[in-house]
Amino acid sequence: MLDFWSDYPGWAAWRITRPYRWATWGALTGWVGYGWSDPYAYSYGENVYYQEGSVYYGDEVICTSEEYAQQAEQIVTSAPDVSPEQAEWLPLGVFALTQDGQATGPDPTLFLQLAISKEGVISGTLHNTATDSTQTIEGVADKESQRVAWTVTGQTRPIMETGIANLTEDTAPALVHFANGETQQWLMVHLDDPDAAAQP
């Protein structure tokens, strides 16, 4: 299990002392001054789905699949320039990442830790246990659509996105947009604090 205390001392410097704790919708709306009231539902494969090159929200075509990926890229690049050390951060939790639809299979090797600033900026780390590599994540939550998208710092693809409200649940469906134009549905699963589980 990941030990963010020792593996990522930067989080302590950013005053992220409990990375496994995740925010409720009420805490999130109070933290980010976007004026959100009701959360938008992004249930990929259900109310948001791809069909014949188009993306549907409910029964309505909202754009092409290519345009939807471009919108995610625009969300990422619209992030304001915020210094991580000077911003205030609300933890969104630690997630195990798996490709959705796989009921059984190997244990996850990708783990994502996310936090959000008061400006709606997303930051965090992506850790690959198979390669023992860690990369910094950057992105932003879109005020109007409530879509939140991020990518590895310095890269344009792949881009991962979900609804900001999804990140307040035990599991969060997500989309991953790759450089070759492919989009895959993934699943983010919140992990409990291993230290808390070990306490009597």
VENUR-V100184 format. One record per pair of residues at least 4 apart in sequence whose ideal C-beta (glycine too) atoms are under 8 Angstrom apart, sorted by the first residue. I is the first residue (numbers start at 1). GAP is how many residues later the second one is. If there is no record, write none. Layout:
BEGIN
I,GAP  I,GAP
END
This chain:
BEGIN
1,190  1,193  2,5  2,92  2,109  2,111  2,125  3,4  3,191  4,4  4,7  4,12  4,15  4,16  4,90  4,109  5,4  5,7  7,120  7,127  8,11  8,105  8,117  8,126  9,4  10,4  10,74  11,5  11,6  11,8  11,102  12,4  12,5  13,72  14,70  14,71  14,73  14,75  14,101  15,73  15,74  16,73  16,75  16,99  18,73  18,175  19,72  19,74  19,75  19,94  19,96  20,71  20,73  20,74  20,171  20,172  20,173  20,174  20,176  21,70  21,72  21,172  22,69  22,70  22,71  22,145  22,146  22,168  23,4  23,5  23,8  23,67  23,68  23,69  23,70  23,93  23,144  23,145  24,4  24,144  25,4  25,14  25,140  25,143  26,4  27,4  27,63  28,4  28,8  28,62  28,88  28,136  28,137  28,139  28,140  29,5  29,7  29,8  31,59  31,85  31,87  32,4  32,84  32,86  32,87  32,88  32,109  33,85  34,86  34,107  34,109  36,110  36,128  39,107  39,124  39,125  39,126  39,129  40,105  40,106  40,123  40,125  41,6  41,122  41,124  42,5  42,6  42,104  42,105  42,120  42,121  42,123  42,124  42,131  43,4  43,5  43,130  44,4  44,5  44,56  44,129  44,130  44,131  44,141  45,4  45,55  45,128  45,140  47,10  47,11  48,7  48,8  48,9  49,6  49,7  50,4  50,5  50,6  50,15  50,133  51,5  53,11  53,12  53,13  54,7  54,9  54,10  54,11  55,6  55,7  55,8  55,9  55,10  55,12  55,13  56,4  56,5  56,6  57,5  62,6  63,4  63,5  63,8  64,4  65,4  65,118  66,4  66,115  67,4  68,4  68,115  69,4  69,90  69,108  69,112  69,114  70,4  71,4  71,76  72,4  72,75  72,77  72,87  72,89  72,103  72,105  73,4  73,76  73,83  73,84  73,86  73,104  74,4  75,64  75,65  75,67  75,72  75,73  75,74  75,86  76,62  76,63  76,64  76,73  76,74  76,75  76,83  78,62  78,64  79,42  79,43  79,59  79,60  79,61  80,39  80,40  80,41  80,60  82,4  82,5  82,35  82,37  82,39  83,4  84,5  84,39  87,30  87,31  87,32  87,34  88,29  88,30  89,26  89,27  89,28  89,34  90,25  90,26  90,27  90,28  91,23  91,24  92,22  92,23  92,24  92,30  92,32  92,75  93,20  93,21  93,74  93,97  93,98  94,17  94,18  94,19  94,96  94,97  95,16  95,17  95,18  95,19  95,77  95,93  95,94  95,95  95,96  96,12  96,14  96,15  96,92  96,93  96,95  97,11  97,13  97,14  97,15  97,89  97,90  97,91  97,92  98,4  98,7  98,10  98,88  98,89  98,91  99,85  99,86  99,87  99,88  100,73  100,85  100,86  100,87  101,84  108,81  109,19  109,20  109,21  110,16  110,17  110,18  110,19  111,15  111,16  111,18  111,80  112,12  112,13  112,14  112,15  112,25  112,76  113,11  113,12  113,14  114,8  114,9  114,10  114,23  114,36  114,53  115,7  115,8  115,9  116,4  116,5  116,6  116,7  116,25  117,4  117,6  120,20  120,21  120,23  121,17  121,18  121,19  122,15  122,16  122,17  122,18  122,19  122,26  122,28  123,13  123,14  123,15  123,16  124,12  124,13  124,26  125,9  125,10  125,11  125,12  126,8  126,9  126,10  126,11  126,26  127,6  127,7  128,4  128,5  128,6  135,17  135,18  136,16  136,17  137,13  137,14  137,15  137,16  138,12  138,13  138,14  138,15  139,9  139,10  139,11  139,12  140,8  140,9  140,10  141,5  141,6  141,7  141,23  142,4  142,5  142,6  142,7  146,17  146,18  146,19  147,14  147,15  147,16  147,17  148,13  148,14  148,15  148,16  148,19  149,10  149,11  149,12  150,9  150,10  150,11  151,4  151,5  151,6  151,7  151,8  151,9  156,23  157,20  157,21  157,22  158,18  158,19  158,20  158,21  159,17  159,18  160,14  160,15  160,16  160,17  160,26  161,13  161,14  161,16  162,4  162,5  162,10  162,11  162,12  162,13  162,26  163,4  163,9  164,4  165,4  166,6  166,7  166,8  166,22  167,5  167,21  169,21  170,19  170,20  171,16  171,17  171,18  171,19  172,15  172,16  172,17  172,18  173,12  173,13  173,14  173,15  174,11  174,12  174,13  174,14  175,8  175,9  175,10  175,11  176,7  176,8  176,9  176,10  177,5  177,6  178,4  178,5  178,6  192,4  192,5  193,4  194,4  195,4
END
